[in-house]
Every structure is written in C-alpha cells, then in structure tokens.
Amino acid sequence: MTDCGCDKAKAELEEFLHHELRAPDAADVAEHLANCVDCTHEHAVGVVLTAAVKRACSETAPEELRAEVLLKIRELRAAM
C-alpha cells in the first residue's frame, strides 16, 4: 500500500469513522493515520464527536414534556 495523503484521508475521514469505506480505501486511510499526526488528531476529534452525537441521540425527553408536546400538537390540529 502507499500513503494516500492528507487530502484523501481528510476527504474520507467521515466514512472511515463510520466503517463505510471499501476495505482498500479504509486500509489506505488507516495507514495514513498511523503516520500523520495532523490527520490522527482530526480522527481523534471525529471519534469524540461521533460518540457525543450517539449519546445525544439516545436520550429521550421526560414523559411530562412529551405529554405537553403531544397535547399542544393535538390542540393545533383541532384548530385547523
């Protein structure tokens, strides 16, 4: 394999983080990350952001808030 370079690694970083690259492309990016401090830093930031988004998306609203929102939606629909 050859180092794919920063441009390709950065362009494909999002797909790499989500395991969406074909195996050869993922291997190229992984090899580049092993040798590039700047891209490794961007990868680390991406890992942290991805984890934060996953946590945020798994939270649910409190039942009282959900009930209030549903009630308001019903009131708005009835007024139409």
Short mmCIF file of the C-alpha atoms (twelve columns), coordinates in Angstrom:
data_MODEL
# 
_entry.id   MODEL 
# 
loop_
_atom_site.group_PDB 
_atom_site.id 
_atom_site.type_symbol 
_atom_site.label_atom_id 
_atom_site.label_alt_id 
_atom_site.label_comp_id 
_atom_site.label_asym_id 
_atom_site.label_seq_id 
_atom_site.Cartn_x 
_atom_site.Cartn_y 
_atom_site.Cartn_z 
_atom_site.pdbx_PDB_model_num 
ATOM 1  C CA . MET A 1  0.000   0.000  0.000  1 
ATOM 2  C CA . THR A 2  1.009   3.589  -0.427 1 
ATOM 3  C CA . ASP A 3  0.221   6.543  1.774  1 
ATOM 4  C CA . CYS A 4  -2.974  8.102  0.406  1 
ATOM 5  C CA . GLY A 5  -2.032  11.598 1.624  1 
ATOM 6  C CA . CYS A 6  -3.789  14.130 3.792  1 
ATOM 7  C CA . ASP A 7  -6.280  15.282 1.163  1 
ATOM 8  C CA . LYS A 8  -7.740  11.817 0.613  1 
ATOM 9  C CA . ALA A 9  -7.603  10.907 4.317  1 
ATOM 10 C CA . LYS A 10 -9.454  14.068 5.324  1 
ATOM 11 C CA . ALA A 11 -11.978 13.720 2.494  1 
ATOM 12 C CA . GLU A 12 -12.794 10.155 3.547  1 
ATOM 13 C CA . LEU A 13 -12.491 10.581 7.306  1 
ATOM 14 C CA . GLU A 14 -16.238 10.668 7.968  1 
ATOM 15 C CA . GLU A 15 -16.824 7.456  6.038  1 
ATOM 16 C CA . PHE A 16 -13.797 5.903  7.745  1 
ATOM 17 C CA . LEU A 17 -15.222 6.749  11.170 1 
ATOM 18 C CA . HIS A 18 -18.493 5.006  10.307 1 
ATOM 19 C CA . HIS A 19 -16.847 1.988  8.632  1 
ATOM 20 C CA . GLU A 20 -18.396 2.921  5.285  1 
ATOM 21 C CA . LEU A 21 -15.278 2.687  3.097  1 
ATOM 22 C CA . ARG A 22 -14.341 -0.245 0.916  1 
ATOM 23 C CA . ALA A 23 -11.573 -2.305 2.521  1 
ATOM 24 C CA . PRO A 24 -8.724  -0.999 0.300  1 
ATOM 25 C CA . ASP A 25 -9.695  2.642  0.905  1 
ATOM 26 C CA . ALA A 26 -10.080 2.051  4.640  1 
ATOM 27 C CA . ALA A 27 -6.652  0.425  4.717  1 
ATOM 28 C CA . ASP A 28 -5.130  3.413  2.899  1 
ATOM 29 C CA . VAL A 29 -6.668  5.865  5.359  1 
ATOM 30 C CA . ALA A 30 -5.642  3.738  8.352  1 
ATOM 31 C CA . GLU A 31 -2.072  3.580  7.071  1 
ATOM 32 C CA . HIS A 32 -2.019  7.342  6.606  1 
ATOM 33 C CA . LEU A 33 -3.403  7.915  10.109 1 
ATOM 34 C CA . ALA A 34 -0.639  5.740  11.530 1 
ATOM 35 C CA . ASN A 35 1.945   8.125  10.087 1 
ATOM 36 C CA . CYS A 36 0.356   11.599 10.152 1 
ATOM 37 C CA . VAL A 37 -0.014  13.496 13.406 1 
ATOM 38 C CA . ASP A 38 -2.376  16.138 11.961 1 
ATOM 39 C CA . CYS A 39 -4.794  13.626 10.462 1 
ATOM 40 C CA . THR A 40 -4.595  11.437 13.571 1 
ATOM 41 C CA . HIS A 41 -5.674  14.466 15.611 1 
ATOM 42 C CA . GLU A 42 -8.620  15.082 13.268 1 
ATOM 43 C CA . HIS A 43 -9.556  11.406 13.536 1 
ATOM 44 C CA . ALA A 44 -9.489  11.620 17.347 1 
ATOM 45 C CA . VAL A 45 -11.766 14.668 17.247 1 
ATOM 46 C CA . GLY A 46 -14.109 12.796 14.902 1 
ATOM 47 C CA . VAL A 47 -14.238 9.823  17.267 1 
ATOM 48 C CA . VAL A 48 -15.166 12.087 20.193 1 
ATOM 49 C CA . LEU A 49 -17.813 13.957 18.184 1 
ATOM 50 C CA . THR A 50 -19.327 10.740 16.858 1 
ATOM 51 C CA . ALA A 51 -19.591 9.350  20.384 1 
ATOM 52 C CA . ALA A 52 -21.175 12.594 21.644 1 
ATOM 53 C CA . VAL A 53 -23.778 12.576 18.878 1 
ATOM 54 C CA . LYS A 54 -24.626 8.919  19.554 1 
ATOM 55 C CA . ARG A 55 -25.119 9.706  23.259 1 
ATOM 56 C CA . ALA A 56 -27.267 12.745 22.495 1 
ATOM 57 C CA . CYS A 57 -29.439 10.795 20.074 1 
ATOM 58 C CA . SER A 58 -30.111 8.070  22.596 1 
ATOM 59 C CA . GLU A 59 -31.574 10.427 25.191 1 
ATOM 60 C CA . THR A 60 -35.346 10.710 25.460 1 
ATOM 61 C CA . ALA A 61 -37.460 13.600 26.638 1 
ATOM 62 C CA . PRO A 62 -39.038 13.378 30.089 1 
ATOM 63 C CA . GLU A 63 -42.559 11.926 29.996 1 
ATOM 64 C CA . GLU A 64 -44.119 15.200 31.191 1 
ATOM 65 C CA . LEU A 65 -42.535 17.126 28.329 1 
ATOM 66 C CA . ARG A 66 -43.603 14.505 25.796 1 
ATOM 67 C CA . ALA A 67 -47.190 14.693 27.068 1 
ATOM 68 C CA . GLU A 68 -47.205 18.508 26.855 1 
ATOM 69 C CA . VAL A 69 -45.860 18.481 23.290 1 
ATOM 70 C CA . LEU A 70 -48.387 15.858 22.162 1 
ATOM 71 C CA . LEU A 71 -51.219 17.818 23.777 1 
ATOM 72 C CA . LYS A 72 -50.111 21.006 22.002 1 
ATOM 73 C CA . ILE A 73 -49.940 19.166 18.658 1 
ATOM 74 C CA . ARG A 74 -53.470 17.839 19.167 1 
ATOM 75 C CA . GLU A 75 -54.714 21.341 20.031 1 
ATOM 76 C CA . LEU A 76 -53.106 22.809 16.929 1 
ATOM 77 C CA . ARG A 77 -54.568 20.094 14.707 1 
ATOM 78 C CA . ALA A 78 -58.024 20.602 16.175 1 
ATOM 79 C CA . ALA A 79 -57.814 24.337 15.495 1 
ATOM 80 C CA . MET A 80 -57.121 23.755 11.777 1 
# 
